Amino acid sequence: MLSYWEKKHFVNYDLIVVGGGIVGLSTSIQFKIKFPESKVLVLERGIFPSGASSRNAGFACFGSLTEILDDLNYMSETEVLQLVEKRYRGLLSIREFFGDERLGYLPTGGLELLTEKEMYALQSLDKINHLLDPIFNEPVFEQVVDITPFGFSNKVQAVIRNKFEGELDSGKFLLSLWEKCQELNIKILTGSKVSKIDVEKKTVFVQNPTEQENIDFYADKIAVCTNAFTNLLLPGLDIQPGRGLVMVTKPILKEIPLSGTFHFDKGYVYFRKVEDRILLGGGRNIDFEGENTLSMEVNPKIKEYLLDILHGIILRDTDIEMDLWWTGIMAFGKNKKPIVEMVGKNVGIAVRLGGMGVAIGWQTAEELVNILSEV
Ligand SMILES: Cc1cc2nc3c(=O)[nH]c(=O)nc-3n(C[C@H](O)[C@H](O)[C@H](O)COP(=O)(O)OP(=O)(O)OC[C@H]3O[C@@H](n4cnc5c(N)ncnc54)[C@H](O)[C@@H]3O)c2cc1C
């Protein structure tokens, strides 16, 4: 039951964005910049964004050497080049819009560890550098000459450096998006779970925590940015959830010689220094089936696998205590492209960001704003 005032002022908008992660917030900002007079509302089910955006590792990356080689097994060279370019330009665009300081961006470079089973990649290093030349105009990947200062176990036979990669503070990125929304007078309602969208009637139903009945919101246009959770609202899309596990250690007293973003096991495992701690995550490939879920639980098999890597390969002979473990949910499909399309005359979606939403989220939102602007 709504009051006269609530009905008059709170439920009608020009654009409603469902989902307040990187893509949803970026969509609201870019729409409002394009249409400054518009009334924009973001509806987020969690108190914070509760999918992937506040739970990721903050790698500002665009593909390691082995990931790119892997992609070339089922994509053409042109497609791979386009994918890398989109990610790299995406990172440049958020750095330009928000500034490195506000993002906590550090141009520390990326490093990939090669064990015996990935050593084949070295033979293709020049070929991949040549392929990427139109984007970077100089070699991207180079082999590190002396890897002993890292202190890795001797399972690691080579390390590849990528000087164009960086890292950011995922919390600061979201805070920057929120601050921009506030500055532009975009309304964000958190704790607002959308239970249904009526595409024809341009109506979004939100579960009201204080009463039995839903609150109906109306908008001229609706943007659905719910990534892995989209099939719960709009069934039938090619979206598979993929859970990711991350841990952070307590502060480590001795100096850790690890500067940069580190990739291991074809990018399935990643780690980096965060202040005086180590953040380590990934391992989805140990149990793809178990991780195909929307539930935020910790998979014990993967937890053990990550701990083995931490103690056995990365930080041997170091006393380490764990501080936090958490999970986030990504969205994958048959290919690595996000789905950006209209699903009704006035309803558009930008979903399935895979493991690269930090890099491509802002641009994906721009694509959605463009197609929504045409209707
Ligand atoms: C563990 C992990 C590590 C990662 N590391 C990196 C990395 O280092 N670099 C990188 O580029 N990418 C990384 N990613 C991927 C990146 O975080 C995602 O691609 C990106 O955050 C996707 O943003 P999004 O806004 O599309 O989705 P989300 O962040 O999932 O946002 C969707 C939002 O919709 C909300 N929602 C869902 N259903 C409803 C509903 N019914 N009503 C209202 N709201 C709803 C959710 O609560 C959520 O906040 C990682 C992801 C994970 C999980």
The ligand as an SDF file (V2000), in Angstrom:
LIG
                    3D

 53 58  0  0  0  0  0  0  0  0999 V2000
   36.3200  -14.0340   -7.1030 C   0  0  0  0  0  0  0  0  0  0  0  0
   36.2980  -13.1260   -8.2980 C   0  0  0  0  0  0  0  0  0  0  0  0
   37.4860  -12.5460   -8.7430 C   0  0  0  0  0  0  0  0  0  0  0  0
   37.4610  -11.6960   -9.8550 C   0  0  0  0  0  0  0  0  0  0  0  0
   38.6130  -11.0480  -10.2110 N   0  0  0  0  0  0  0  0  0  0  0  0
   38.5850  -10.1700  -11.2380 C   0  0  0  0  0  0  0  0  0  0  0  0
   39.7170   -9.4230  -11.5700 C   0  0  0  0  0  0  0  0  0  0  0  0
   40.7400   -9.5230  -10.8950 O   0  0  0  0  0  0  0  0  0  0  0  0
   39.6680   -8.5890  -12.6460 N   0  0  0  0  0  0  0  0  0  0  0  0
   38.5280   -8.4690  -13.3930 C   0  0  0  0  0  0  0  0  0  0  0  0
   38.5360   -7.7370  -14.4000 O   0  0  0  0  0  0  0  0  0  0  0  0
   37.4040   -9.1160  -13.0570 N   0  0  0  0  0  0  0  0  0  0  0  0
   37.4040   -9.9550  -12.0050 C   0  0  0  0  0  0  0  0  0  0  0  0
   36.2760  -10.6370  -11.6640 N   0  0  0  0  0  0  0  0  0  0  0  0
   35.0790  -10.4480  -12.4990 C   0  0  0  0  0  0  0  0  0  0  0  0
   34.3630   -9.1460  -12.1960 C   0  0  0  0  0  0  0  0  0  0  0  0
   34.2740   -8.9290  -10.8030 O   0  0  0  0  0  0  0  0  0  0  0  0
   32.9620   -9.2230  -12.8110 C   0  0  0  0  0  0  0  0  0  0  0  0
   33.0640   -9.4990  -14.1870 O   0  0  0  0  0  0  0  0  0  0  0  0
   32.1810   -7.9190  -12.6440 C   0  0  0  0  0  0  0  0  0  0  0  0
   32.1760   -7.5260  -11.3000 O   0  0  0  0  0  0  0  0  0  0  0  0
   30.7610   -8.0960  -13.1430 C   0  0  0  0  0  0  0  0  0  0  0  0
   30.0390   -6.9220  -12.8410 O   0  0  0  0  0  0  0  0  0  0  0  0
   28.4710   -6.8960  -13.0210 P   0  0  0  0  0  0  0  0  0  0  0  0
   28.0150   -5.5860  -12.5530 O   0  0  0  0  0  0  0  0  0  0  0  0
   28.1140   -7.3730  -14.3800 O   0  0  0  0  0  0  0  0  0  0  0  0
   27.9640   -8.0840  -12.0730 O   0  0  0  0  0  0  0  0  0  0  0  0
   27.7790   -8.1350  -10.4610 P   0  0  0  0  0  0  0  0  0  0  0  0
   28.8870   -7.4820   -9.7560 O   0  0  0  0  0  0  0  0  0  0  0  0
   27.5220   -9.5730  -10.1330 O   0  0  0  0  0  0  0  0  0  0  0  0
   26.4930   -7.2750  -10.2580 O   0  0  0  0  0  0  0  0  0  0  0  0
   25.1830   -7.7680  -10.4200 C   0  0  0  0  0  0  0  0  0  0  0  0
   24.3900   -7.1990   -9.2820 C   0  0  0  0  0  0  0  0  0  0  0  0
   23.0270   -7.5120   -9.4720 O   0  0  0  0  0  0  0  0  0  0  0  0
   22.4560   -7.7190   -8.2000 C   0  0  0  0  0  0  0  0  0  0  0  0
   21.2270   -8.4800   -8.3830 N   0  0  0  0  0  0  0  0  0  0  0  0
   21.0870   -9.7350   -8.8150 C   0  0  0  0  0  0  0  0  0  0  0  0
   19.8060  -10.0900   -8.8570 N   0  0  0  0  0  0  0  0  0  0  0  0
   19.0980   -9.0140   -8.4500 C   0  0  0  0  0  0  0  0  0  0  0  0
   17.7150   -8.7590   -8.2760 C   0  0  0  0  0  0  0  0  0  0  0  0
   16.7900   -9.6940   -8.5250 N   0  0  0  0  0  0  0  0  0  0  0  0
   17.3150   -7.5400   -7.8280 N   0  0  0  0  0  0  0  0  0  0  0  0
   18.2450   -6.5710   -7.5510 C   0  0  0  0  0  0  0  0  0  0  0  0
   19.5670   -6.7620   -7.6950 N   0  0  0  0  0  0  0  0  0  0  0  0
   19.9830   -7.9770   -8.1430 C   0  0  0  0  0  0  0  0  0  0  0  0
   23.5270   -8.4890   -7.4520 C   0  0  0  0  0  0  0  0  0  0  0  0
   23.3460   -8.4260   -6.0530 O   0  0  0  0  0  0  0  0  0  0  0  0
   24.7950   -7.7980   -7.9390 C   0  0  0  0  0  0  0  0  0  0  0  0
   25.2260   -6.7600   -7.0690 O   0  0  0  0  0  0  0  0  0  0  0  0
   36.2570  -11.4690  -10.5560 C   0  0  0  0  0  0  0  0  0  0  0  0
   35.0680  -12.0410  -10.0920 C   0  0  0  0  0  0  0  0  0  0  0  0
   35.0870  -12.8530   -8.9730 C   0  0  0  0  0  0  0  0  0  0  0  0
   33.8020  -13.4510   -8.4690 C   0  0  0  0  0  0  0  0  0  0  0  0
  1  2  1  0
  2  3  1  0
  2 52  2  0
  3  4  2  0
  4  5  1  0
  4 50  1  0
  5  6  2  0
  6  7  1  0
  6 13  1  0
  7  8  2  0
  7  9  1  0
  9 10  1  0
 10 11  2  0
 10 12  1  0
 12 13  2  0
 13 14  1  0
 14 15  1  0
 14 50  1  0
 15 16  1  0
 16 17  1  0
 16 18  1  0
 18 19  1  0
 18 20  1  0
 20 21  1  0
 20 22  1  0
 22 23  1  0
 23 24  1  0
 24 25  2  0
 24 26  1  0
 24 27  1  0
 27 28  1  0
 28 29  2  0
 28 30  1  0
 28 31  1  0
 31 32  1  0
 32 33  1  0
 33 34  1  0
 33 48  1  0
 34 35  1  0
 35 36  1  0
 35 46  1  0
 36 37  1  0
 36 45  1  0
 37 38  2  0
 38 39  1  0
 39 40  1  0
 39 45  2  0
 40 41  1  0
 40 42  2  0
 42 43  1  0
 43 44  2  0
 44 45  1  0
 46 47  1  0
 46 48  1  0
 48 49  1  0
 50 51  2  0
 51 52  1  0
 52 53  1  0
M  END
$$$$
